[in-house]
Amino acid sequence: MQRRSIIFLEQMNDTMIAGVPVEYKKIKEATAELKFNMASDLYTGSLLKTLSASKPAGRFLELGTGTGLATAWILDGLDAKSSLITIENNELLIDVAKKYISDSRVEFILADGYEWLKNYKEEKFDFIFADAMPGKYDLFDEAIGLLKKGGLYIIDDMLPQPNWPLGHDKKAADFINMLEERTDLLLTKLNWSTGIIIVSKI
Ligand SMILES: C[S@@+](CC[C@H](N)C(=O)[O-])C[C@H]1O[C@@H](n2cnc3c(N)ncnc32)[C@H](O)[C@@H]1O
């Protein structure tokens, strides 16, 4: 009988994350000072950067800027012709992102994501990181309607998190079921980081 190898390749140690954005440390410190506990982790950031680089001259959207940790990662993956719009309704948080991220490819919008999604009528996006209620659990059809064919829609926090309110597990389960029933979407679930789902539109 063949024995399976259980050798762990050191090179596959995913805690060793390279290519961290230069702004990351300062934003992280400011995030801790504000006691903001919904920030994206390093794994998610690294994945966002890798996937962002797959859409040259792309149009990118982030819903829920927070303090800009994922914003910095996404920007690090963009080429010079790409652009990113990021939406946040909390001025204190988005001001941290604006303070530390100086990049002409990004537009920071202080707005309610519900209103913004209902009113946005311009060009569609190649990539959406949906990291707030609007565009994910709420107004999903509006958000996915803004994604081009072949575009990527990314979500994190799909594994139970300490900050989930009561009943959120059912909401998350229903949301995943809905995604899996759609015939216009392909998706891969990663039981990694905070639980990531990568969706592409066909
Ligand atoms: C999970 S956090 C985002 C984390 C951020 N993407 C990062 O990388 O650290 C969700 C964010 O959505 C924002 N948010 C919640 N409701 C919103 C709304 N209606 N419109 C816009 N932003 C909203 C919150 O203030 C919070 O900053």
The ligand as an SDF file (V2000), in Angstrom:
LIG
                    3D

 27 29  0  0  0  0  0  0  0  0999 V2000
  -15.8700   45.0130    6.7790 C   0  0  0  0  0  0  0  0  0  0  0  0
  -15.6790   46.7240    6.8850 S   0  0  0  0  0  0  0  0  0  0  0  0
  -14.6610   47.1480    5.5440 C   0  0  0  0  0  0  0  0  0  0  0  0
  -13.2280   46.8070    5.7520 C   0  0  0  0  0  0  0  0  0  0  0  0
  -12.3000   47.3190    4.6860 C   0  0  0  0  0  0  0  0  0  0  0  0
  -12.6790   46.9350    3.3380 N   0  0  0  0  0  0  0  0  0  0  0  0
  -10.8810   46.8500    4.9620 C   0  0  0  0  0  0  0  0  0  0  0  0
  -10.2010   46.3610    4.0740 O   0  0  0  0  0  0  0  0  0  0  0  0
  -10.4290   46.9370    6.0890 O   0  0  0  0  0  0  0  0  0  0  0  0
  -17.2500   47.3060    6.3300 C   0  0  0  0  0  0  0  0  0  0  0  0
  -17.2990   48.7980    6.1330 C   0  0  0  0  0  0  0  0  0  0  0  0
  -18.5280   49.1340    5.5250 O   0  0  0  0  0  0  0  0  0  0  0  0
  -18.9360   50.3860    6.0370 C   0  0  0  0  0  0  0  0  0  0  0  0
  -20.3750   50.5180    5.8310 N   0  0  0  0  0  0  0  0  0  0  0  0
  -21.3700   49.9650    6.5570 C   0  0  0  0  0  0  0  0  0  0  0  0
  -22.5630   50.3250    6.0680 N   0  0  0  0  0  0  0  0  0  0  0  0
  -22.3110   51.1090    4.9920 C   0  0  0  0  0  0  0  0  0  0  0  0
  -23.1380   51.8070    4.0840 C   0  0  0  0  0  0  0  0  0  0  0  0
  -24.4680   51.7580    4.1660 N   0  0  0  0  0  0  0  0  0  0  0  0
  -22.5560   52.5340    3.1220 N   0  0  0  0  0  0  0  0  0  0  0  0
  -21.2180   52.5990    3.0090 C   0  0  0  0  0  0  0  0  0  0  0  0
  -20.3790   51.9620    3.8680 N   0  0  0  0  0  0  0  0  0  0  0  0
  -20.9210   51.2310    4.8440 C   0  0  0  0  0  0  0  0  0  0  0  0
  -18.5330   50.3390    7.5030 C   0  0  0  0  0  0  0  0  0  0  0  0
  -18.4240   51.6300    8.0480 O   0  0  0  0  0  0  0  0  0  0  0  0
  -17.2180   49.6020    7.4240 C   0  0  0  0  0  0  0  0  0  0  0  0
  -16.1410   50.4940    7.3460 O   0  0  0  0  0  0  0  0  0  0  0  0
  1  2  1  0
  2  3  1  0
  2 10  1  0
  3  4  1  0
  4  5  1  0
  5  6  1  0
  5  7  1  0
  7  8  2  0
  7  9  1  0
 10 11  1  0
 11 12  1  0
 11 26  1  0
 12 13  1  0
 13 14  1  0
 13 24  1  0
 14 15  1  0
 14 23  1  0
 15 16  2  0
 16 17  1  0
 17 18  1  0
 17 23  2  0
 18 19  1  0
 18 20  2  0
 20 21  1  0
 21 22  2  0
 22 23  1  0
 24 25  1  0
 24 26  1  0
 26 27  1  0
M  CHG  2   2   1   9  -1
M  END
$$$$
